[in-house]
Amino acid sequence: MKHTERPGLHRWSRHEYGQLIDHGLLDEDDPVELLDGLLLVKEPQHSPHRTAVLLTAKALERGFGEGWFVQTQSPIILDDRSEPEPDVCVVRGSPRDSAAEHPARPGPARRNWGYAVIATLGADATVTPLAAPAAAIRVADLLP
């Protein structure tokens, strides 16, 4: 029996991903994002999810204040192979600062993206963003 060799997994660069859009193979509105070189289908947005995204964005805008902006479901550059569209992202500066290119992550590049700490909090708890230590955001304000 002859075995057919499986093709290798292709990891796309941000440049190649942009070319797929420029050449019309992907549309900017397609439910696809680039993460670690892989084209991943984005999850559908049901009403409770969408409500949580909007509430979180509003709470973060209040918590961070001037010098920051909050974007929802918009691209951010993490590295040469990652341009995800997170539900909510807080970016230093103003929206005009990234008029020519999507905002990029502040700080050094990390090879393994993930959470340093995972905790379950009740609705009565508050959280403090590392980049905005004066902010106290109520968990209840993030929930639909």
C-alpha positions in Angstrom: 0.0 0.0 0.0 1.3 3.4 -1.0 1.1 6.1 1.6 0.5 9.7 0.5 2.6 12.2 2.3 0.6 14.9 4.0 1.6 18.4 3.0 3.3 20.5 5.7 1.4 23.1 7.6 1.9 26.5 6.1 2.3 29.4 8.6 1.4 32.7 7.0 3.2 36.0 7.7 1.3 39.2 8.3 2.7 40.4 4.9 1.3 37.3 3.1 -2.0 37.6 5.0 -2.2 41.2 3.7 -1.5 40.0 0.2 -4.4 37.5 0.4 -6.7 40.5 1.2 -5.1 42.8 -1.4 -5.6 40.2 -4.1 -9.2 39.6 -3.2 -8.7 36.0 -1.9 -9.9 37.2 1.5 -12.0 40.2 2.3 -11.3 42.4 5.3 -14.8 41.4 6.6 -14.3 37.7 6.3 -14.5 36.0 9.7 -10.8 35.0 9.7 -7.9 36.2 11.8 -4.2 35.5 11.8 -2.7 33.9 14.9 0.8 32.4 15.0 0.8 32.1 11.3 -2.6 30.2 11.2 -5.7 31.5 9.6 -8.4 30.9 12.2 -12.2 31.2 11.8 -13.6 33.7 14.3 -16.4 32.6 16.6 -19.9 33.9 15.9 -21.1 36.6 18.2 -24.3 35.9 20.0 -26.2 38.5 21.9 -24.8 37.9 25.4 -21.3 37.8 24.0 -21.8 41.0 22.1 -23.3 42.7 25.2 -20.3 41.6 27.4 -17.9 43.0 24.8 -19.7 46.4 24.8 -19.9 46.6 28.6 -16.3 45.6 28.9 -15.2 48.3 26.4 -17.2 50.9 28.2 -15.8 50.0 31.7 -12.2 49.9 30.4 -12.6 53.4 28.7 -13.7 54.7 32.1 -10.9 52.9 34.0 -8.0 53.8 31.7 -9.1 57.4 30.8 -7.0 59.8 28.7 -3.9 58.6 26.9 -5.6 55.2 26.0 -8.3 54.1 23.7 -10.4 50.9 23.6 -11.1 49.1 20.4 -13.4 46.1 19.8 -13.0 43.3 17.3 -10.3 45.2 15.5 -6.8 44.0 14.5 -3.7 44.4 16.6 -0.2 43.5 15.6 1.4 41.1 18.0 4.4 39.9 15.9 5.2 39.0 12.2 2.8 36.1 12.2 0.0 37.3 14.5 -2.7 39.9 13.8 -5.7 38.8 15.8 -8.9 40.7 16.4 -9.5 40.4 20.1 -13.0 41.1 21.5 -11.6 44.1 23.5 -8.2 45.7 23.4 -6.8 48.7 25.3 -4.2 50.6 23.3 -1.9 53.4 24.5 -2.4 56.7 22.6 -5.3 57.7 20.4 -7.0 56.1 17.4 -5.2 58.6 15.1 -1.8 57.2 16.2 -2.6 54.0 14.3 -4.1 55.5 11.2 -1.3 54.2 8.9 -1.0 50.7 10.5 -2.9 48.6 13.0 -1.8 49.3 16.6 1.0 47.0 17.9 1.5 45.5 21.3 3.5 47.6 23.8 6.4 45.8 25.4 8.8 43.0 24.3 7.6 40.3 21.9 6.6 37.0 23.5 6.8 33.7 21.8 4.1 31.9 23.8 0.9 34.0 24.1 -1.3 33.0 27.0 -2.5 34.0 30.4 -0.1 34.3 33.3 -2.9 33.9 35.9 -6.4 32.6 35.5 -8.9 33.3 38.4 -12.6 33.1 38.8 -14.1 36.1 40.4 -17.6 36.9 41.6 -19.7 39.8 40.3 -19.0 41.8 43.5 -15.2 41.7 42.9 -13.0 44.4 41.4 -10.0 44.1 39.1 -7.1 46.5 38.6 -5.4 46.6 35.2 -1.6 46.4 35.5 -1.2 49.4 33.1 -3.8 51.5 35.0 -3.1 50.8 38.7 -5.4 53.6 39.9 -8.4 52.0 38.1 -10.8 49.7 39.9 -13.2 48.0 37.6 -16.1 46.1 39.0 -16.6 42.7 37.6 -20.4 43.3 37.6 -19.8 46.2 35.1 -18.4 43.6 32.6 -21.2 41.1 32.8 -24.4 41.2 30.6 
